[in-house]
Amino acid sequence: MTVHAIIGGTGLTQLEGLTITAALNVDTPYGAPSAPLLRGDFAGREVLFVARHGHPHRIPPHQVNYRANLWALKQCGAQAVLAVNAVGGIHRQMGAGHLCVPHQLIDYTFGREQTFFEGILDHVTHVDFSYPYDEPLRQRLIDALRAEQFAHSERGVYACTQGPRLETAAEIDRLERDGCDIVGMTGMPEAALARELELPYACLALVVNPAAGRSSGLISMADIERALGDGIDQIKAVLGRALSAA
């Protein structure tokens, strides 16, 4: 049976319903992961869980040690990764509380450690990244969303920006022209690192606010926190159903 890893983003630093059997402090060639890896049972399946931003939430998106997180998950036996991401909605259908399973992404980040293939190498390695998300894993999330009857989109282009500041309205206009539907700060290099490690990877994105310029007012952290609180039970229900179908 496949061992799935769950990477929890903003609002999911703990996975309620996870019966923990071990907390693993893993040493990697890339330093320490964001938090101890938790091994346990969720929805009747063995899972590994890591809080991307640490627990408590303390690591900004541009300083997450993505390489250590992915390496540690692989080292501890993960065979596939379900990533949870809080995002802003660019497309008019992507309002607060909407769930999206993106099928593509565009990377706007810079200066992040984004590959395992560097330094002294036996040979240069290029991984195919045409389709960044694993389609069978994406389909399991989509099937779970349909079964739960939550408002969702089964496709979307994820724009990954540097952060930690939110974007300007003009930047969001640019992202929309580029074809992006949602915007977040943690989708890369996480997805690419998973591909380098040959770990199937899919993203479940929760829209927590309209992106800059897509509403009548300014973006409020209180509104974001409210959307996170309202959406977290849906996230857990979708993850549970997707895992139980594995």
Backbone hydrogen bonds, N-H to C=O, Kabsch-Sander energy under -0.5 kcal/mol:
donor,donor_aa,acceptor,acceptor_aa,energy
4,H,2,T,-0.7
4,H,46,E,-1.1
5,A,80,A,-3.0
6,I,48,L,-3.1
7,I,82,L,-2.2
8,G,6,I,-0.7
8,G,50,V,-2.4
12,L,9,G,-2.7
16,E,14,Q,-0.8
18,L,15,L,-2.0
19,T,17,G,-0.6
19,T,41,D,-2.8
20,I,18,L,-0.9
21,T,39,R,-3.3
22,A,39,R,-1.7
24,L,22,A,-0.5
24,L,37,L,-3.7
25,N,23,A,-0.6
26,V,24,L,-0.9
28,T,31,G,-0.7
31,G,28,T,-1.6
37,L,24,L,-2.5
38,L,49,F,-2.8
39,R,22,A,-3.0
39,R,37,L,-0.6
40,G,47,V,-2.2
41,D,19,T,-2.0
42,F,45,R,-2.7
45,R,42,F,-1.5
47,V,40,G,-2.6
48,L,4,H,-2.1
49,F,38,L,-2.3
50,V,6,I,-2.0
52,R,8,G,-2.7
52,R,50,V,-0.8
54,G,51,A,-1.8
58,R,53,H,-2.7
58,R,56,P,-0.6
59,I,53,H,-2.2
63,Q,60,P,-1.9
64,V,61,P,-0.8
66,Y,64,V,-1.8
69,N,65,N,-2.3
70,L,66,Y,-2.5
71,W,67,R,-2.5
72,A,68,A,-2.6
73,L,69,N,-2.1
74,K,70,L,-2.4
75,Q,71,W,-2.8
76,C,72,A,-2.0
77,G,74,K,-1.6
78,A,73,L,-2.7
79,Q,3,V,-3.3
80,A,3,V,-0.9
81,V,200,P,-3.0
82,L,5,A,-3.1
83,A,81,V,-0.6
83,A,202,A,-2.9
84,V,7,I,-2.7
85,N,204,L,-2.0
87,V,206,L,-2.6
88,G,183,V,-3.1
89,G,209,N,-2.8
90,I,88,G,-0.6
90,I,181,D,-2.6
91,H,181,D,-2.1
94,M,91,H,-2.0
95,G,93,Q,-1.5
97,G,207,V,-3.3
98,H,95,G,-2.3
99,L,151,A,-1.6
100,C,205,A,-2.6
101,V,153,S,-2.2
103,H,156,G,-2.1
104,Q,156,G,-1.8
106,I,158,Y,-2.6
108,Y,106,I,-0.6
108,Y,160,C,-2.9
114,Q,112,R,-0.9
118,E,116,F,-1.4
121,L,119,G,-0.7
134,D,201,Y,-2.9
138,R,134,D,-2.5
139,Q,135,E,-2.6
140,R,136,P,-1.5
141,L,137,L,-1.6
142,I,138,R,-2.4
143,D,139,Q,-2.9
144,A,140,R,-2.0
145,L,141,L,-2.3
146,R,142,I,-2.5
147,A,143,D,-2.4
148,E,144,A,-2.2
149,Q,145,L,-1.1
150,F,145,L,-1.6
153,S,99,L,-2.1
158,Y,104,Q,-2.7
158,Y,156,G,-0.6
159,A,157,V,-0.6
159,A,182,I,-2.8
160,C,106,I,-2.7
160,C,158,Y,-0.6
161,T,159,A,-0.7
161,T,184,G,-2.9
172,I,168,T,-2.1
173,D,169,A,-2.1
174,R,170,A,-2.1
175,L,171,E,-2.4
176,E,172,I,-2.5
177,R,173,D,-2.2
178,D,174,R,-1.9
179,G,176,E,-1.5
180,C,175,L,-2.5
181,D,157,V,-2.7
182,I,157,V,-2.0
183,V,88,G,-2.2
184,G,159,A,-2.7
191,A,187,G,-1.9
193,L,189,P,-2.7
194,A,190,E,-2.1
195,R,191,A,-1.8
196,E,192,A,-2.3
197,L,193,L,-1.7
198,E,195,R,-1.5
199,L,194,A,-3.0
202,A,81,V,-1.9
204,L,83,A,-3.1
205,A,100,C,-3.0
205,A,203,C,-0.6
206,L,85,N,-2.7
207,V,98,H,-3.0
207,V,205,A,-0.6
208,V,87,V,-3.0
208,V,206,L,-0.5
209,N,87,V,-0.8
211,A,89,G,-2.9
214,R,211,A,-2.3
224,I,220,S,-2.0
225,E,221,M,-2.8
226,R,222,A,-2.0
227,A,223,D,-2.3
228,L,224,I,-2.4
229,G,225,E,-2.4
230,D,226,R,-2.4
231,G,227,A,-1.9
232,I,228,L,-1.6
235,I,231,G,-2.2
236,K,232,I,-2.3
237,A,233,D,-2.1
238,V,234,Q,-2.5
239,L,235,I,-2.7
240,G,236,K,-2.5
241,R,237,A,-2.2
242,A,238,V,-2.7
243,L,239,L,-2.6
244,S,240,G,-2.3
245,A,241,R,-1.0
246,A,243,L,-1.7
